Amino acid sequence: MLRPALIAISSIVLSAGAALGCDGRVIEDAAVYDAPLCVPAEPQRVVVLDASFGLGIGLDVGLPIVGAPLDNISDEALKARAVEADVTSTGFVTEPSLETIVALQPDLIVGFVGSPSMASGVYPQISQLAPTLLYTDIDWRAYYGLMAGMTGKTGEIEARLAEYDARLADIRQRMPEKTVSVLRITSWDFQVYLDAPRSYAPFAVMQKAGVERTDYETSDDPDMSMKRPGWEELAELDGDVLLYIVGGTNDSDKDGRHEEVLNNPLWQMLPAVQSGDVHRVGHGTWMQFSGLDSAHQVLDDLERYVIGEE
């Protein structure tokens, strides 16, 4: 079920201060930067600022998206969906073209920014163009609730989430007693996304699926979601299974660094590498998580590489 407290969209009968002068809907949600926020009752031209939650979930719930940052998008399937929907590219996600956004004449701008501090850097300029809804939580399911409430598709999304939950429960029952390590190789460093209270979405999916990570990859700290190990710390990735990610919006799948890593003796000494239980997973799914399609693809990888089903 969607969390009702986070589907905080109502008519203008909400708080008088927030509703004053609002002829659309008022959003009061702690995960929305600068809430309460007045948005159109039925937006007609939406620009999305991110090519992950915002774009994927926006398309899923039927937002009329006219623009999104499609340059260098790592999820080709998501890009194809956007192109098919006649979405115009606003450039690269970290450098959107304000001129393009202005030309698109949006009546609503939405985006997933991950934290209030990130939102504060974007909001002042973008919000001058149209009402701007920036989501700062990492809860992708709650974001579905917020977006579905804007398009009247709450029931449809709840049904899709129920199907996902049933699959998740089945996989959790079949999950073997193995430890799983996950590493991202970039052109400049290593990144380990943790099993933690605020795990990034695909790793939260792993957590819910009953996957056991190593001690090094697990934390109870709500402010910690990633580590950047050095070469020597790679030895801490001693899971029975090793999944690794290369590529994305960086050139690590083109500049040869990941081949150097895979040929390095320190990599070859890892238990999963020595046993042959090491697998490369798609950067589009794992680094540009965009909703239910991505969640199911994570579960596909867990079934294939951890449970051992083709």
N, C-alpha and C positions, 0 to 999 in steps of 0.2 A: 504494500500500500504506500501511496505517497504520504509524506508527512504534512498533515493539514496546517500545522503552525508555520510551515515554510511556503505554503501556497498563499502568500499574503497579498492577494490581489482582491480588491473590493470596489464597490461603487463609491461615489464621493461622499457617502454618509460616514466615512471614517473620520478620524480626528479633524476638528474644525480647522486647526492651523494648517495641516497638510493639505486639506481639500480646498482651502480658500483659493478661488480663481481657477480650480481645476475642472475642465469640462470633459475629462476622460476618466481614467482610473487612477487610484492612488495605491502605490505599493509601499507597504510598511514591512520591511524584512531586515533583520539584523545583518544578513549576508549581502545586502545591496548597499553600495557606497552612496552616502548622502541621502539615504531614505529618511522620511517618507518622500516618495518621488511620484510626480504626476506624469503619466504616460497616456498616449492615445488609447481610447477604448477599443478601437479596431485599427491597429497600425497597418499602413498600406505599403510603406517603403522602408525596410529595415536594413541598416548597415551593421555588419558584425565585425568586431575588432580582432577576433582570434579564430584560428583554423582548427580548434579542438572542440571544447564543450559548446561554445557559442554557435559555431557553424553546424556541427553534426546534430546537436540536440535541437537547434533552431529549425533545421530541415525536417527532422523527425516529427516535430509538433506542428509543422505547417506555417511557420512564420514566413511572410512575404519578403524574403531576403533579396536585396538588389545588389549588395556589395559585400565583399569579404576579402581578406588577405590570401590570395591564392598563389602568389609567387613563391616558388621553392617549397610548396606544401609537400610534406613527406608521405601523406596518405593519398595515394593515387585514386583509390576508390571513392574517397570523400570528395576529391577534386572533381572527379567525373560526375558525381551527383550534383555538385555545385554548377558545373558548366551546363549540364542538362537543364538545370533550373534557371539558366540565363543570369547567373550571378556574375557581376563584373568584378574583376580583381582590383583591390585597392592598394596593391603592392605587397611588400614583405611585411610580416607580422610586426616586427619591431620598428619599421619605418613606413607606416601607412601614408599614402598620398592624400593630404588634406584637400588638394584641388579636386581629386577624383571623388572624394566623399561629398564635397560641396556640390559638385555637378550632379551627383546621384539624388540630391534633394531628399534626404531621409527625413521621415517623421519620427523615427526612433533609432537609437544606436544602442547596441547591446554588446557585452563582452565578458569573458571570464578572465580575471586578472590575478586570482590566487591569493591576494592579500590587500588589506587597506593601503599599505605603503605603496604598492604598485599602482593602485587606483588613483592615489593622490597625485601621481606624476602625470597621469593621462587626462584626468577629469577636467581640469580648468579650461583647456583649449578645446577638447572635443565637445564638451557640454554646451559650448556656445553655438554649435551647429544644429542640435536637436536634443530632445530629452534623452539622457544617457543613463542606461542601466548597467552598472559594472558589478559583477558578482564576485565576491571576494572569498567565498568558502571553497573547500575542495570537494564537497559532497556532491558528486555528479547526479545522484538520484534526486536530491532536493532541487537541483537546478532543473531537472525534468519537470518537477512539480510547478516551479515558478513559471517556466516557459509554457507548459501545457495549459496553465490557468489563463494565459494571455490569448490563447487560440481556441479555447473550448474543447481541447482534446484530452482532458484529464482522464476520462474513462478509458479511452483507447490506450493511453500510456500506462495506466495502471494494469491493464490486461497484458501488455507486453512485458512489464516488469514482473508480473506474476509468473509468466512462462519462463522468464529468466531465472527467477527464484527457484522454480521447480528443478530446472537443470542444475543450478548451483548446488541444491541440496543433494541431488543424485551424485554429483561429482565428489562432494565432500564425503559421502559415505564410501566411495570407492578410492579415496586418496590413500596411497600407500605410506608407510612410515619411512619416508625418505626426507633428507634435508635437501633444499634447493637453494643454490646461489644464483644471483642475477647480477650481471655487470654490463654497463654501457661503456663502450670504447669510443672516445671522440678523437679529434685530431690533436688535442692538447692535454687530455687528462683521462682518468678513469672516474666513473660515477657509479655509486651503489645507492639505489633507492631502497629505503628501509621498510621493514615491517614495523610500523609505529602508529601512534594514535592518529596522526595526520598523514597517512601514506598517500602518495600520488595514486590516482585512480586504478591503473592496472595492478598495482601492488596491493591495493585494498581489495581488489577482486581475488587475488591470490590468497590473501588473509582469510576472506570469507569462504574460500574453497577448501580451507583446511590445510594449506601448504605450510610446511614447517621450514623456516629459514634458519640459517646458522646464527650463532650467538652474535657474531660481528655485524650481522645484517638485521638485528632486532633491537628495538629501543622502546622504552616507556616514556621518553621525553617528548611532550607535545610540541616542542619547538624544534625538534630534529627530524628531518625527513630524508636527508641524503648525506652520504660521506663521499669524500674524494680521496681514495686510497692512493698511496704511492706504490712503486713496484714491489717493495718489500712486503707491503700489506696485502698484496694479492694472495699470499699464502693463507690469509684468513677466510678466503672464499673456498672453503673445504667441503662444500655440500656434495651429496651423492650425485646430484644432477647439477650441471652448470648451463644456464641460459645466458646468451650474450647478445647485445644489441649494437649494431654498427649503422652509421648513417643517420639520416634525418635532414635537418636544415643545415648541418655542417658537412664537410667534405671527407669525413673519415672513411667513407666507403670508396673514395676515389683517389686519395692521396697516398695510399700504401701503408699508412700507419697500422691499420688493424692486421695486415699481413705480418708486419714486424712483430707485433704483439704475439700473434699465434705461433710464430717461429721462435719466440724467446724461451730459453730454458726455464725461467720462472713460471711462465704460463704452462709449459709442458709438464711441470712437476705437480700441477693441481690434481687432486684425486679424480675428479670427474673427467679431466682430459686424459689421464692415464687409463681410465677404465673405458674411455670412448663414449661416455654419457654427457657430451657437450654439444649444444645445439644453438644455432643462430636463429633468432626470432625477428619478426618484422618491425622495423623502426616506425612505420606508419601507425601500427596498432599500439605499440608500447610507449612511444614518445609523443604521439599526437592523439591521445585517447579522445574519442569524440562521441561517446555514448554507448548505447546498447550494442551496436554492431561491433565496436571495439571490445566490449566486455565479453561477447560471445567468442570473438577471435582469441582473446586471452584464454578462455576456457578450452578452446580448440587446442591451443598449444599445450595446456596442462594435460589434457587427455592424451595427446600424441607423445609428449616427451617425459612426463612424470608418471602418469598412470600406465602409459605404454600401449595405447590403442591407436591404430591408424584410422 
